[in-house]
Amino acid sequence: MNARDILLDIFKVALSAVHGRTCVRSYLATHSLEPISQPIYLIAIGKAAVAMSLGAVDFFGKQIVDGLIITKRQHDLDAPFFCIDASHPIPDESSLLAGKRLLDFIQRIPPSSQILFLLSGGASALVEVLPKSIDLKKLQALHTYLVTSGLSTKQMSEMRAQYSEIKGGKLVRYLEKYNTLQLIISDVPSNCPEEVGSGLLFPSDEQIETAVIATLVQAKHAAATYACQLGFDVDIEDRYLTGEATIIGKNLAQLLLTGKPRLIIRGGEPSVKLPDQPKKGGRNKHLALSAAQVLKGQCGVYLLSCGTDGTDGPCDDTGALVDGHTISRGQSAGFDPSMCLQEANAADFLRASGDLVFTGPTGTNVMDLILGLKINDSL
């Protein structure tokens, strides 16, 4: 197995550790929940909604009498219940339709039923119910601003709640008649329920039990465990990377070049300062291309930066895996790496260099994972 295949394999192991189906099924099977005798109604919202729903079906089977799934377009394969495909990262009419269907579904649930609420990242754009004073254009303007604002997830959640009839815990009032178990896959550094999906059920009352069942830290440690089994020394940090992707990419590449052969594991959600007319970018590709500039001409060094949800920016790739020859390959195809970064067009360069990574929807969403590998020449 060559070094690139090893990195991709480690990435797949990390994704498996936080897969929605596995994590929901495992949580339900291993935690001391009071036996549920009443019928269960399932609501799943987010990029990992389908996978999480399948995990619930694995455990509860036909005890789940009905369900509603709201997920990102092209993330709906194998949905076990009625599924609405909605827009992300900018909401549109489909997001408003999803909000209406959500409230209609809840209103049809018989009193004293059990609700299983499965939440993952992406819900903020996928589902919305607007106050009368806010229209779709204002909502879209807000989300467009937030994408490049640099604000913290808590600040963004608070702003979205001001434009919503269901965010910031406002959905809780519709669930007062029911016992509700909420399971969350976290895509925020704090792992706080109030920040995932802009806190649809937070703050909540005593009738809503909440557990965070998958985080980026779990994915990173799964990668570390597997890498150790393969015989690699591992450099892992649990802190979340934030800040400009260009700087982070260059710094990680410099770190990779120093010291002994090892696997570096980092993660978070870097940002990109976009030009007025951005092209085909994506923060993971931007970070990876910046790293490739530092790694240029070096042998035995590789860096993977990918979104754990299977997408990066406006393209259909997951991110990129670059090495010491990425820049020369892209330049041979006629691309200038500095110009591509300036134009937020890392995708075209990395497509030409053959370094894009494609996974499709992954069934999870725990931010971005970055793996840097330095190897001996003998590998």
NORJO-V312718 format. One record per residue. N is the residue number from 1. RES is the residue in one small letter. OMEGA is omega in degrees with one decimal (999 if undefined). NEAR is the number of other C-alpha atoms within 12 Angstrom. Layout:
# NORJO-V312718
n->N res->RES omega->OMEGA near->NEAR
n->N res->RES omega->OMEGA near->NEAR
This chain:
# NORJO-V312718
n->1 res->m omega->-179.9 near->10
n->2 res->n omega->-173.1 near->16
n->3 res->a omega->179.7 near->31
n->4 res->r omega->178.1 near->30
n->5 res->d omega->178.1 near->17
n->6 res->i omega->178.9 near->29
n->7 res->l omega->178.4 near->41
n->8 res->l omega->178.4 near->36
n->9 res->d omega->177.7 near->23
n->10 res->i omega->177.7 near->36
n->11 res->f omega->179.5 near->49
n->12 res->k omega->177.9 near->35
n->13 res->v omega->178.2 near->26
n->14 res->a omega->178.6 near->40
n->15 res->l omega->-179.0 near->41
n->16 res->s omega->-178.0 near->31
n->17 res->a omega->-178.8 near->36
n->18 res->v omega->180.0 near->44
n->19 res->h omega->-174.5 near->43
n->20 res->g omega->-178.3 near->47
n->21 res->r omega->-178.8 near->36
n->22 res->t omega->-174.9 near->31
n->23 res->c omega->177.6 near->39
n->24 res->v omega->-179.5 near->44
n->25 res->r omega->-179.4 near->28
n->26 res->s omega->180.0 near->24
n->27 res->y omega->-178.0 near->29
n->28 res->l omega->-177.1 near->28
n->29 res->a omega->-171.2 near->18
n->30 res->t omega->-179.9 near->13
n->31 res->h omega->-174.6 near->14
n->32 res->s omega->176.9 near->10
n->33 res->l omega->174.0 near->14
n->34 res->e omega->179.9 near->13
n->35 res->p omega->-178.9 near->14
n->36 res->i omega->-178.2 near->21
n->37 res->s omega->-177.5 near->14
n->38 res->q omega->177.9 near->23
n->39 res->p omega->-177.2 near->25
n->40 res->i omega->173.9 near->33
n->41 res->y omega->-173.4 near->40
n->42 res->l omega->172.0 near->44
n->43 res->i omega->-179.7 near->47
n->44 res->a omega->-177.1 near->53
n->45 res->i omega->176.7 near->52
n->46 res->g omega->-178.1 near->54
n->47 res->k omega->179.7 near->55
n->48 res->a omega->-172.3 near->50
n->49 res->a omega->-177.6 near->54
n->50 res->v omega->-179.5 near->46
n->51 res->a omega->179.4 near->43
n->52 res->m omega->178.5 near->53
n->53 res->s omega->179.3 near->51
n->54 res->l omega->176.3 near->35
n->55 res->g omega->177.4 near->33
n->56 res->a omega->177.5 near->43
n->57 res->v omega->176.7 near->30
n->58 res->d omega->-175.1 near->24
n->59 res->f omega->-173.0 near->23
n->60 res->f omega->-179.8 near->27
n->61 res->g omega->-174.8 near->19
n->62 res->k omega->174.6 near->17
n->63 res->q omega->172.3 near->23
n->64 res->i omega->-172.8 near->29
n->65 res->v omega->179.4 near->24
n->66 res->d omega->-179.3 near->31
n->67 res->g omega->174.9 near->39
n->68 res->l omega->-180.0 near->40
n->69 res->i omega->176.4 near->46
n->70 res->i omega->-174.8 near->53
n->71 res->t omega->179.7 near->50
n->72 res->k omega->177.4 near->42
n->73 res->r omega->-179.6 near->30
n->74 res->q omega->175.0 near->26
n->75 res->h omega->-170.1 near->36
n->76 res->d omega->-176.6 near->33
n->77 res->l omega->177.0 near->26
n->78 res->d omega->178.8 near->19
n->79 res->a omega->-176.5 near->29
n->80 res->p omega->178.8 near->29
n->81 res->f omega->178.3 near->28
n->82 res->f omega->-172.5 near->25
n->83 res->c omega->174.6 near->33
n->84 res->i omega->174.4 near->37
n->85 res->d omega->-176.4 near->37
n->86 res->a omega->-171.5 near->35
n->87 res->s omega->176.4 near->31
n->88 res->h omega->9.8 near->34
n->89 res->p omega->179.4 near->34
n->90 res->i omega->-178.8 near->32
n->91 res->p omega->174.1 near->38
n->92 res->d omega->-178.2 near->31
n->93 res->e omega->179.7 near->26
n->94 res->s omega->178.0 near->27
n->95 res->s omega->177.5 near->37
n->96 res->l omega->174.8 near->34
n->97 res->l omega->178.4 near->25
n->98 res->a omega->177.8 near->38
n->99 res->g omega->178.2 near->38
n->100 res->k omega->179.5 near->24
n->101 res->r omega->179.5 near->27
n->102 res->l omega->-179.5 near->35
n->103 res->l omega->177.2 near->26
n->104 res->d omega->-179.9 near->16
n->105 res->f omega->-179.6 near->25
n->106 res->i omega->-178.0 near->32
n->107 res->q omega->179.7 near->19
n->108 res->r omega->-178.2 near->18
n->109 res->i omega->-179.8 near->30
n->110 res->p omega->176.8 near->20
n->111 res->p omega->178.4 near->19
n->112 res->s omega->175.2 near->19
n->113 res->s omega->174.7 near->29
n->114 res->q omega->175.5 near->36
n->115 res->i omega->172.5 near->41
n->116 res->l omega->-174.2 near->46
n->117 res->f omega->-175.2 near->42
n->118 res->l omega->-171.2 near->52
n->119 res->l omega->174.8 near->51
n->120 res->s omega->-176.2 near->54
n->121 res->g omega->-177.7 near->47
n->122 res->g omega->-175.5 near->46
n->123 res->a omega->-176.9 near->47
n->124 res->s omega->179.9 near->53
n->125 res->a omega->-170.5 near->49
n->126 res->l omega->-174.5 near->45
n->127 res->v omega->-179.9 near->48
n->128 res->e omega->169.7 near->48
n->129 res->v omega->-171.9 near->38
n->130 res->l omega->167.8 near->31
n->131 res->p omega->-178.0 near->21
n->132 res->k omega->-176.5 near->12
n->133 res->s omega->-177.0 near->14
n->134 res->i omega->175.0 near->20
n->135 res->d omega->-175.1 near->20
n->136 res->l omega->-179.2 near->26
n->137 res->k omega->178.0 near->18
n->138 res->k omega->178.0 near->22
n->139 res->l omega->179.8 near->34
n->140 res->q omega->177.2 near->29
n->141 res->a omega->177.5 near->21
n->142 res->l omega->-177.4 near->29
n->143 res->h omega->177.3 near->31
n->144 res->t omega->176.9 near->22
n->145 res->y omega->-175.0 near->19
n->146 res->l omega->-178.0 near->26
n->147 res->v omega->-176.9 near->29
n->148 res->t omega->-173.1 near->26
n->149 res->s omega->-174.6 near->20
n->150 res->g omega->178.2 near->22
n->151 res->l omega->176.1 near->20
n->152 res->s omega->178.7 near->23
n->153 res->t omega->177.9 near->31
n->154 res->k omega->178.9 near->25
n->155 res->q omega->179.3 near->21
n->156 res->m omega->179.0 near->32
n->157 res->s omega->179.8 near->35
n->158 res->e omega->178.7 near->27
n->159 res->m omega->178.9 near->25
n->160 res->r omega->-178.7 near->43
n->161 res->a omega->179.2 near->35
n->162 res->q omega->-179.3 near->25
n->163 res->y omega->-168.7 near->32
n->164 res->s omega->172.6 near->36
n->165 res->e omega->-179.5 near->30
n->166 res->i omega->-179.4 near->36
n->167 res->k omega->179.6 near->39
n->168 res->g omega->177.8 near->33
n->169 res->g omega->-176.2 near->30
n->170 res->k omega->177.0 near->30
n->171 res->l omega->-176.6 near->31
n->172 res->v omega->-176.3 near->31
n->173 res->r omega->179.1 near->24
n->174 res->y omega->-175.9 near->28
n->175 res->l omega->-174.4 near->38
n->176 res->e omega->-176.5 near->24
n->177 res->k omega->-169.8 near->22
n->178 res->y omega->165.0 near->29
n->179 res->n omega->-174.0 near->32
n->180 res->t omega->171.4 near->33
n->181 res->l omega->180.0 near->36
n->182 res->q omega->176.5 near->38
n->183 res->l omega->-170.5 near->42
n->184 res->i omega->163.4 near->50
n->185 res->i omega->-170.3 near->54
n->186 res->s omega->173.2 near->47
n->187 res->d omega->179.9 near->45
n->188 res->v omega->-176.6 near->39
n->189 res->p omega->-176.6 near->30
n->190 res->s omega->-172.9 near->23
n->191 res->n omega->179.5 near->31
n->192 res->c omega->179.8 near->27
n->193 res->p omega->-177.8 near->39
n->194 res->e omega->-176.5 near->36
n->195 res->e omega->178.2 near->39
n->196 res->v omega->-178.3 near->46
n->197 res->g omega->-179.1 near->47
n->198 res->s omega->170.7 near->46
n->199 res->g omega->-179.9 near->43
n->200 res->l omega->-178.6 near->49
n->201 res->l omega->179.0 near->42
n->202 res->f omega->2.8 near->31
n->203 res->p omega->-176.3 near->24
n->204 res->s omega->178.3 near->27
n->205 res->d omega->-174.4 near->22
n->206 res->e omega->179.5 near->17
n->207 res->q omega->-179.9 near->23
n->208 res->i omega->176.3 near->30
n->209 res->e omega->-174.3 near->27
n->210 res->t omega->174.8 near->32
n->211 res->a omega->171.7 near->29
n->212 res->v omega->-170.1 near->33
n->213 res->i omega->178.6 near->39
n->214 res->a omega->-179.1 near->45
n->215 res->t omega->177.0 near->43
n->216 res->l omega->179.0 near->44
n->217 res->v omega->177.9 near->35
n->218 res->q omega->179.0 near->34
n->219 res->a omega->-179.1 near->44
n->220 res->k omega->-178.9 near->42
n->221 res->h omega->173.8 near->33
n->222 res->a omega->176.6 near->30
n->223 res->a omega->-179.1 near->42
n->224 res->a omega->-179.6 near->35
n->225 res->t omega->-179.4 near->25
n->226 res->y omega->179.0 near->27
n->227 res->a omega->176.9 near->32
n->228 res->c omega->177.6 near->19
n->229 res->q omega->177.9 near->13
n->230 res->l omega->176.8 near->20
n->231 res->g omega->-178.7 near->16
n->232 res->f omega->164.2 near->28
n->233 res->d omega->-173.3 near->25
n->234 res->v omega->173.4 near->30
n->235 res->d omega->-175.7 near->29
n->236 res->i omega->174.0 near->28
n->237 res->e omega->179.2 near->24
n->238 res->d omega->179.3 near->22
n->239 res->r omega->-176.6 near->16
n->240 res->y omega->176.4 near->28
n->241 res->l omega->173.6 near->28
n->242 res->t omega->-179.8 near->27
n->243 res->g omega->-174.7 near->24
n->244 res->e omega->-176.9 near->24
n->245 res->a omega->179.9 near->37
n->246 res->t omega->-178.6 near->36
n->247 res->i omega->-179.8 near->27
n->248 res->i omega->179.8 near->34
n->249 res->g omega->-179.7 near->43
n->250 res->k omega->-179.7 near->26
n->251 res->n omega->179.4 near->27
n->252 res->l omega->177.5 near->39
n->253 res->a omega->177.0 near->38
n->254 res->q omega->177.7 near->26
n->255 res->l omega->-178.9 near->29
n->256 res->l omega->-177.7 near->38
n->257 res->l omega->-179.4 near->32
n->258 res->t omega->175.0 near->19
n->259 res->g omega->-173.4 near->18
n->260 res->k omega->173.0 near->19
n->261 res->p omega->-176.4 near->26
n->262 res->r omega->172.1 near->32
n->263 res->l omega->175.2 near->43
n->264 res->i omega->-179.0 near->42
n->265 res->i omega->178.1 near->45
n->266 res->r omega->177.4 near->42
n->267 res->g omega->179.3 near->45
n->268 res->g omega->179.5 near->41
n->269 res->e omega->178.5 near->38
n->270 res->p omega->-179.1 near->38
n->271 res->s omega->178.0 near->34
n->272 res->v omega->175.1 near->34
n->273 res->k omega->-172.1 near->26
n->274 res->l omega->171.8 near->30
n->275 res->p omega->-177.7 near->17
n->276 res->d omega->179.8 near->10
n->277 res->q omega->-177.8 near->12
n->278 res->p omega->177.9 near->23
n->279 res->k omega->-174.0 near->23
n->280 res->k omega->-177.5 near->30
n->281 res->g omega->-172.3 near->41
n->282 res->g omega->-171.5 near->45
n->283 res->r omega->179.0 near->48
n->284 res->n omega->177.5 near->54
n->285 res->k omega->178.5 near->51
n->286 res->h omega->178.1 near->51
n->287 res->l omega->-176.7 near->54
n->288 res->a omega->179.7 near->55
n->289 res->l omega->175.2 near->57
n->290 res->s omega->177.2 near->46
n->291 res->a omega->-178.3 near->46
n->292 res->a omega->177.5 near->49
n->293 res->q omega->179.0 near->36
n->294 res->v omega->-177.6 near->34
n->295 res->l omega->-173.9 near->35
n->296 res->k omega->176.3 near->30
n->297 res->g omega->-179.1 near->19
n->298 res->q omega->178.9 near->26
n->299 res->c omega->173.4 near->24
n->300 res->g omega->178.2 near->29
n->301 res->v omega->-174.6 near->42
n->302 res->y omega->177.2 near->47
n->303 res->l omega->177.4 near->56
n->304 res->l omega->173.4 near->52
n->305 res->s omega->-172.9 near->53
n->306 res->c omega->171.7 near->50
n->307 res->g omega->-177.1 near->50
n->308 res->t omega->176.9 near->50
n->309 res->d omega->178.6 near->47
n->310 res->g omega->179.6 near->39
n->311 res->t omega->176.7 near->41
n->312 res->d omega->178.8 near->41
n->313 res->g omega->-173.0 near->35
n->314 res->p omega->-176.0 near->24
n->315 res->c omega->-178.6 near->27
n->316 res->d omega->177.3 near->28
n->317 res->d omega->-178.8 near->35
n->318 res->t omega->-174.7 near->40
n->319 res->g omega->-176.3 near->46
n->320 res->a omega->174.5 near->55
n->321 res->l omega->-174.7 near->46
n->322 res->v omega->177.8 near->53
n->323 res->d omega->-176.4 near->44
n->324 res->g omega->-179.0 near->33
n->325 res->h omega->179.3 near->29
n->326 res->t omega->-176.0 near->40
n->327 res->i omega->-179.4 near->36
n->328 res->s omega->178.3 near->27
n->329 res->r omega->179.8 near->26
n->330 res->g omega->178.3 near->32
n->331 res->q omega->178.1 near->24
n->332 res->s omega->178.4 near->17
n->333 res->a omega->174.8 near->18
n->334 res->g omega->-177.8 near->18
n->335 res->f omega->177.1 near->26
n->336 res->d omega->-175.0 near->26
n->337 res->p omega->-179.2 near->38
n->338 res->s omega->178.6 near->23
n->339 res->m omega->178.7 near->21
n->340 res->c omega->177.1 near->34
n->341 res->l omega->-179.9 near->39
n->342 res->q omega->-179.0 near->24
n->343 res->e omega->-173.7 near->26
n->344 res->a omega->-174.8 near->35
n->345 res->n omega->-179.6 near->36
n->346 res->a omega->-176.1 near->50
n->347 res->a omega->-178.1 near->41
n->348 res->d omega->178.8 near->33
n->349 res->f omega->-174.7 near->40
n->350 res->l omega->171.9 near->44
n->351 res->r omega->179.6 near->33
n->352 res->a omega->-179.4 near->25
n->353 res->s omega->178.5 near->31
n->354 res->g omega->-172.8 near->26
n->355 res->d omega->177.4 near->37
n->356 res->l omega->177.3 near->40
n->357 res->v omega->178.8 near->36
n->358 res->f omega->174.5 near->28
n->359 res->t omega->-167.6 near->25
n->360 res->g omega->178.5 near->25
n->361 res->p omega->-171.3 near->33
n->362 res->t omega->-176.9 near->37
n->363 res->g omega->176.6 near->45
n->364 res->t omega->177.5 near->51
n->365 res->n omega->180.0 near->51
n->366 res->v omega->-178.7 near->48
n->367 res->m omega->-173.4 near->47
n->368 res->d omega->177.7 near->49
n->369 res->l omega->-178.5 near->54
n->370 res->i omega->-179.7 near->53
n->371 res->l omega->176.0 near->54
n->372 res->g omega->-176.5 near->53
n->373 res->l omega->171.9 near->47
n->374 res->k omega->-172.0 near->40
n->375 res->i omega->169.8 near->32
n->376 res->n omega->179.4 near->18
n->377 res->d omega->-175.0 near->12
n->378 res->s omega->-177.1 near->10
n->379 res->l omega->999 near->19
